[in-house]
Amino acid sequence: MAEVAQNALTARAEALGARLPPLVVKAERIAATVMQGVHGRRRSGQGDAFWQFRPYLPGDAASRVDWRQSARSDRVFIRETEWEAAQTVALWSARGPGMAWRSRDTLPLKQERAEMLLLALAALLLRGGERVRGLGAPRAFIGRAALAPLAGFLPEQPPVPSDPRLPRHARVVLFSDFLAPLEETRAALAGLAAQGLRGHLLQILDPAEETLPFAGHIRFEDPSGGAPAPIPRTEALRGAYQAALARHREGLAAMALSLGFSFATHRTDQPPELALLALFQRLEAG
């Protein structure tokens, strides 16, 4: 039953991904721009310790097929080693009302920028032969043709970054505004760290969330459905707001470091190539 459910989820992701060509094309274009200035990731060689069997996927070399295991079934299986498991990169992007926001029409939604960066990073990793996995996905994605199915899986990702099936020592990259209370973020990161996972956090904010450029009487509404907050003189709060955001970021950076993660920020009015290059270089550096 579990295999049937996984196959159904994969088929649904592939069907949805096929309907998302603009997002995939944008991600591919950004990845191609960044790829011009980087080289493939260095590899230390294959490991010997057996990790698992997985079904053969398009793009797998025939030399990696385990014919003995395949003979026991009507499917073809690949034998994976523990070193390969360590090269898995798991990606997650936040969704929800807070991410579906922008301060002006000329900017992308935070969720759109998060998903585009996620897919662009996946495109770079897939081109380098790495295994890419969406948190919560039944299997890893490999090969350049896997980008569309990965895009289709994004709506299926868990609301909180977690996946008990990830191989130990996999790398994790999380895209979110990370504006939730620090305790909530710490709980999620601690769960990943307890699995032996390390990685990177990229905070994505709209420029207005950094600068609070408003003035006069403003009625701020909670995208999650909470009570609105009317502010008579918004400009008077600007200094205190920016100081609070700075403290929150300092807390995120310190928390991430203590749990084996790095932390960086990105604004939706900045070129996505800069954030993508920095993330890819961090992964190359290990």
C-alpha positions in Angstrom: 0.0 0.0 0.0 2.8 2.4 0.8 4.4 1.9 -2.6 1.1 2.5 -4.3 0.7 5.7 -2.4 4.2 6.8 -3.3 3.6 6.1 -7.0 0.4 8.0 -6.9 2.1 11.0 -5.3 4.9 10.9 -7.8 2.4 10.7 -10.7 0.5 13.7 -9.3 3.7 15.7 -8.9 4.7 15.0 -12.5 1.3 16.0 -13.8 1.3 19.2 -11.8 4.9 19.9 -12.8 4.0 19.6 -16.4 1.5 22.5 -16.0 4.2 24.8 -14.4 6.5 25.6 -17.4 7.0 29.3 -16.6 8.3 28.6 -13.1 10.6 25.8 -14.4 11.8 27.9 -17.3 12.7 30.8 -15.0 14.6 28.6 -12.6 16.5 27.0 -15.5 17.4 30.4 -16.9 18.7 31.6 -13.6 20.6 28.4 -13.0 22.2 28.7 -16.4 23.4 32.2 -15.6 25.0 31.1 -12.4 26.4 27.9 -13.9 28.6 30.0 -16.2 30.7 31.0 -13.2 30.9 27.8 -11.3 32.2 24.3 -11.8 30.8 20.9 -10.9 31.1 19.8 -7.3 34.2 17.7 -6.5 33.5 14.1 -5.4 35.7 12.0 -3.1 34.7 8.6 -4.6 32.1 5.9 -4.1 31.5 4.4 -0.7 31.3 0.7 0.1 28.6 0.6 2.8 25.2 -0.5 1.5 22.5 2.0 2.1 19.4 0.9 0.2 17.8 -0.3 -3.1 15.7 2.1 -5.0 13.8 1.8 -8.4 15.7 2.6 -11.6 15.0 6.1 -12.9 15.7 7.6 -16.3 19.3 8.8 -16.5 20.7 6.0 -14.1 23.8 4.2 -15.5 23.2 0.6 -16.4 26.3 -0.3 -14.4 24.5 0.7 -11.2 21.7 -1.8 -11.6 21.6 -4.6 -9.1 20.5 -7.5 -11.3 20.1 -9.9 -8.4 17.6 -7.7 -6.6 15.9 -6.8 -9.8 15.4 -10.5 -10.7 13.2 -10.9 -7.6 10.7 -8.3 -8.9 9.2 -7.0 -12.1 11.1 -3.7 -11.5 14.7 -2.7 -12.0 16.6 -1.6 -8.9 19.6 0.5 -8.2 22.0 -0.3 -5.4 23.0 2.8 -3.4 25.9 3.2 -1.0 26.2 5.3 2.2 28.4 7.8 0.4 25.7 8.5 -2.1 23.2 9.1 0.7 25.5 11.8 2.1 25.2 13.6 -1.2 21.5 14.0 -1.0 20.4 17.6 -0.8 16.8 18.1 0.6 15.0 21.3 -0.3 11.9 23.0 1.3 10.1 26.2 0.8 7.5 27.7 3.1 4.0 28.3 1.9 1.0 30.1 3.6 -0.6 33.5 3.8 2.5 35.2 5.0 4.5 34.1 2.1 1.8 35.0 -0.5 2.5 38.7 -0.1 4.2 41.6 -1.8 4.3 45.3 -1.1 3.8 46.3 -4.8 2.8 44.7 -8.0 6.2 45.0 -9.6 7.7 42.6 -7.1 7.2 38.8 -6.9 5.4 37.2 -4.0 7.8 35.9 -1.4 6.6 32.4 -2.1 7.3 32.8 -5.8 10.8 33.9 -5.2 11.4 31.1 -2.7 10.1 28.4 -5.1 12.1 29.9 -8.0 15.3 29.9 -6.0 14.6 26.3 -4.8 14.1 25.1 -8.3 17.1 27.0 -9.7 19.3 25.5 -6.9 17.9 22.1 -7.8 18.7 22.6 -11.4 22.4 23.3 -10.6 22.6 20.3 -8.3 20.9 18.0 -10.8 23.3 19.2 -13.5 26.1 18.2 -11.2 24.8 14.7 -10.8 23.5 15.2 -7.2 20.4 13.7 -5.7 17.8 16.3 -4.9 14.8 15.6 -2.6 11.9 17.7 -1.7 11.2 17.4 2.1 8.4 14.9 2.4 8.8 13.4 -1.1 8.7 9.6 -1.3 12.0 9.5 -3.3 14.9 11.6 -4.5 14.9 13.3 -7.9 17.9 12.8 -10.2 18.7 13.9 -13.7 17.8 17.2 -15.4 14.4 15.9 -16.4 13.4 15.7 -12.8 13.0 19.5 -12.4 9.3 19.5 -13.5 8.3 16.7 -11.2 10.0 18.5 -8.3 8.1 21.6 -9.1 4.9 19.7 -9.1 5.7 18.3 -5.7 6.2 21.7 -4.0 2.5 22.1 -3.0 2.7 18.7 -1.3 5.5 19.7 1.1 4.8 19.7 4.8 4.0 23.0 6.4 6.9 22.5 8.9 10.3 21.3 7.6 10.6 17.7 8.7 11.2 14.3 7.0 12.2 11.3 9.1 13.1 9.4 5.9 16.0 11.6 5.0 19.4 9.8 5.0 21.7 10.8 7.8 24.2 13.5 6.8 22.1 14.8 4.0 22.2 18.5 3.4 19.1 20.6 3.9 18.3 24.0 2.4 15.2 25.9 3.7 13.6 28.9 2.1 11.2 31.0 4.2 10.6 34.4 5.7 11.4 32.8 9.1 9.2 35.4 10.8 7.6 32.8 13.1 8.6 33.0 16.8 12.2 31.8 17.3 11.0 28.9 19.5 9.0 27.4 16.6 11.9 27.7 14.2 14.3 26.2 16.8 12.0 23.2 17.3 12.0 22.4 13.5 15.8 22.9 13.2 16.5 20.8 16.3 14.4 18.0 14.8 16.5 18.0 11.6 19.8 18.3 13.5 18.8 15.3 15.7 18.8 13.3 12.4 22.3 14.3 11.7 21.2 16.8 9.1 23.0 20.1 8.4 22.4 22.9 5.9 21.3 26.4 5.2 18.5 28.8 5.9 17.6 31.6 3.4 15.3 34.2 4.8 13.3 35.8 2.0 11.6 39.2 2.7 9.8 41.9 0.8 11.8 45.2 1.0 8.9 46.8 2.9 9.3 44.2 5.6 12.8 45.4 6.1 12.4 49.2 5.9 8.7 49.8 6.9 8.5 52.7 4.4 4.9 53.6 5.3 3.8 56.9 6.8 0.6 58.2 8.4 -2.4 56.2 9.5 -2.0 52.6 8.3 -4.3 49.6 9.0 -2.1 46.5 9.0 -4.0 43.2 8.5 -2.8 39.8 9.7 -2.6 37.4 6.6 -3.3 34.5 9.0 -6.6 35.9 10.0 -5.8 37.7 13.2 -7.2 41.1 14.3 -6.1 44.1 12.2 -3.8 46.6 13.8 -4.5 50.3 13.0 -1.3 52.4 13.5 -1.9 56.2 13.7 1.7 57.3 12.9 3.5 54.4 11.3 6.7 56.4 10.7 7.1 56.8 14.5 7.5 53.0 14.8 10.1 52.6 12.1 13.1 52.7 14.3 11.7 50.3 16.9 10.5 48.0 14.1 13.9 47.8 12.4 15.6 47.2 15.7 13.2 44.3 16.5 13.8 42.8 13.1 17.6 43.0 13.6 17.3 41.2 17.0 15.1 38.5 15.4 17.7 38.0 12.6 20.5 37.8 15.2 18.6 35.2 17.0 18.0 33.2 13.9 21.7 33.4 12.9 22.9 32.3 16.4 20.3 29.5 16.5 21.2 28.2 13.1 24.9 28.2 13.9 24.4 26.3 17.2 22.5 23.6 15.3 24.9 23.2 12.3 23.1 25.5 9.9 24.1 28.7 8.2 21.8 31.7 7.8 21.5 34.3 5.0 19.0 36.9 3.8 17.5 37.8 0.5 15.1 40.6 -0.6 12.7 40.1 -3.4 13.9 43.3 -5.1 17.4 41.9 -5.3 18.7 39.8 -8.3 18.0 36.1 -7.5 21.3 35.1 -9.1 23.2 36.6 -6.2 21.4 34.5 -3.6 21.6 31.4 -5.8 25.4 31.7 -6.3 26.0 32.2 -2.5 23.9 29.1 -1.7 25.6 26.9 -4.3 29.0 28.0 -3.1 28.1 27.1 0.5 27.1 23.7 -0.6 30.3 23.3 -2.6 32.3 24.3 0.5 30.5 21.7 2.6 
